[in-house]
Amino acid sequence: MRTLFLSACTLLSLAAAAQNNEQMKPEATEVWEPVPKVINAGTETLTAPSDAIILFNGKNLDNWEAEKGGPATWEVKNDAMTVVKGSGLIKTKQQFEDFQLHIEWRTPAEVKGESQGRGNSGIFMQEYYELQVLDNYNNRTYSNGQAGSFYKQKIPLVNACKKPGEWQTYDVIWTAPRFNDDGSLKSPARATVLQNGVLVQNNVELEGQTQYIGKPFYVKHGPKSIALQDHGNPVSYRNIWIRQL
């Protein structure tokens, strides 16, 4: 009986969260203060460890697929993959739970747009939790939506962004959320992130899936893919590897 009661409560809570989100505007979850301090990041070169899974070797997208299946159609050139506007999100064919992820990214050297419209993409841990990719070199946006943030949830400790057109790195230690049999949350997702070798997220606890509109909430899941966002800007990625923990 207790299990049935918890399941009903969980369903009611999810329904209430979804209904509240439908009534909100995107601006309701934007946080503009405090503004992370701008620092100069050093140089960093990190090669894959011997036990890493190479997700992108600069040659092909064999380890990736389109969001709804089928071949990933981003451009591969000069050892990098680049978003093709309108092609949609791509995700790894392999699924993961706890991991260490290394990924390098570059926003366009030619600056176009401002705020969220400038060099926007995103890296989704387990498809649901977005680590923001954005050109925030002299580009103000809401603090919980800038590069180094977990979108609309966790403001980065500092702004470690390099200039547009320069390669940048994220190194992520990810602990997946765990769920009870009835779907309720047992333990939340946690993450530590270094951007260009600088700590920007220190073992933070996520409140749920990252949402563009509304508040975050959890839905039970197991291992999921790493996903890269097509936000309409030609953001590039290279040297992507992962270690299962």
N, C-alpha and C positions, 0 to 999 in steps of 0.2 A: 504493500500500500504506500509506503514511504517513497519508493521508487516512482510509482505512478504519480504521486503528488508533486515530486520534484520535476518530473517531466512536464506536467501541466504548467507548473510555475515558470519553467524555462521557456516554454512556448509562448506563454502570455507576456513574459518580459521581452522576448524577441519581437513579438507583434507590436508591443507598445513602443519599443525603440524605433522600429521601422516607421510607425505612424508619426512619431514625433519628428523624425528626419524628413519626412515628406512635407512637413509644414514649415521647415526652416529654409533659409536662404544661405548660399555659400558664405556670405560675409559674416554670418553668425558664429562661425568657427575659425575665423582668421584672428590671429594674435599678432599685433604690431609692436608691442613693447614687452620685454626689453629687446633692444637690438643687439645681436651678438657682436662683440668687438672684432674688428678686422685685424688679422695678423698676416705676416708673410710666411708661407710654408716653405720648408726646405726642399731639397731634391730627394727622391726616393726611387730606387730600382729594386723590385722584388721578383725573383724568379720562382717558378712553381716548385714546391717540395716534391720529393720522389713519390710520395703517397697521394698526390693530388690527382683529381679528375680534371682533365683539360676540357673545358666547356667551349672554348673558342680559340683555335690555333692560328687565326689570321688567314686561313686558306678557304674555308667553306663553312656552311651552316648545318652540317650533318647532325649536330647534336641539338638542333633547335627545330621548332615547328611553329606554324601559325596558331593563333589563339584557339581556333575551332578545328585544328588539325590540318594536315597538308603541309607542303613545304613552306619554310620561312622565306620571304622574298625581299629582305633588306639587301642593300648593296654591299658587296664584299670587294674591297680594293685597298691596296697598299697596307696589307696586314690588319685592316680594321673593317668592322661592319658599321654601316651608317643607316639611320632611319630613312625609309622611303615614305614620304607623306602619304597617308591614306592606306598604307599596306597593313596597318594594325599591329597590335601587340604580338611579340613572339615570346615563346617560353621553351625551357629545356624539356627534352623528351624524358629525361630521368627526373625522378622526384626525390626530395630530400626532407630531412627533419632537422636535426641539430647539425650545424656546419660552421666551417671557416670559409669565407668567400673573399676572393681578391678580384677586383674588376677595375679597369682603367677606362676613363671617359673623357670626351672632349666636346665642348660646345663650339659652334661655328666661329671662325675668326672674324667674319663679317658680322658686325653687330646689327641686329634688327629687332625692333620691339623693345618692350620694357616690362618690368615686373614679371608676372608669370608667362608672358609671351616671348621671353628671350632665352633661347637655348634650353627649352623645357623637355625633359624626359623623366624616367623614373625606373628604379630597380625594385621589383617586388619580391620580398622574401616570402616564399611559399604562396605566391600569387596574390596574397591579401594585404601585405604590409609594405607600404611604399617608402623606400629611402629616396628622397627627392634628388633629382639631378636638374640643375638650373645654373644659368650664368648669373652669379651674384657678385661679379667683380664690378664695383661701382653701380650696382643695380638694386635698388631697394624694393622689397616686397614684404608681405607679412612674415614675421619671424618664424612662425611654425610652418612655413611653406617654402623656405629658402633651402639652398643646397646644404646638405648635412642634416636636415631635419627628417624625422619620421612624420610624414605629411599630416598636418593639422593636429599633431600630437606632441612631438618632442622638439623643442628648439635646440639647435646645436650650441655647444659651449662657446665656440668662436666661429668666425667666418674665415675659413682657411682657403678660400677660392683663389685660383690662379687666373691669369688674364685669358680672355676669349682666344680660342685656338690652341691653347696649351693643354697637354695631357695631364689629367689628374687621376688620383687613385682613391678607391675606397677599400678598406679592409674591415670585414664584418665578422664578429663572433656572434652566432645566432643560436639561441635556445628556444626551441619551438614550444608553443603552448600545449598543455595537456588537458584532457577532458575526462569527466566521469562518464560512466556508461549511459546516463540519462541525457547527456549533452551539455550539462552544466560545466562551468570552468573549474578545473582542478588547480592549474597554475598558469599564469600568463606568460606570453612571449617576453623574452628579454634579449637585449642587444647591446653590444659594444661596437663602436664605429670609429675608425681612424680615417681622416681625410688628408691625403698628402702627408701621411705620417704623423698627423696631429690628432689627438683625441677630441672628438666632437660629440660623442654619445658614450656615457660611462655607465654600462650595465643598467640601462634604462628598462623600465617595465611598461609594456604597451597596454593600452586600455581596450584594444580590440582591432578590428580591421580598419585601415585608414580610409576615411570617407571624404569625398569632395563636399558633400552636403550632409549636415547632421553630425551626430555624435557617434563615436566608435562603439562597436559591440562585437562580441565573439559568436561565431557559429562553429560547431564541432567539425574538425577535420583531422586528417592524418598527414603523412608526407605529401608534399606538393612541389610544383616546379618553381624554378627561378624565372621571373618574367621581366621583360624589358618593354617600356612603354613607347608607343608612337604618339607623340603629342603634336605632331605636325612640324617639328623643327629638325633639321638634319644633324642630330647629335650622333657622335661616333663612339664605338666601344672597341676595346682590344684586350688581349692578355687576360682572359677570364678563366679562373680555375677555382676549384672547391675541394675542401677536405671534409669528409663526413666524420662527425664526432660521436 
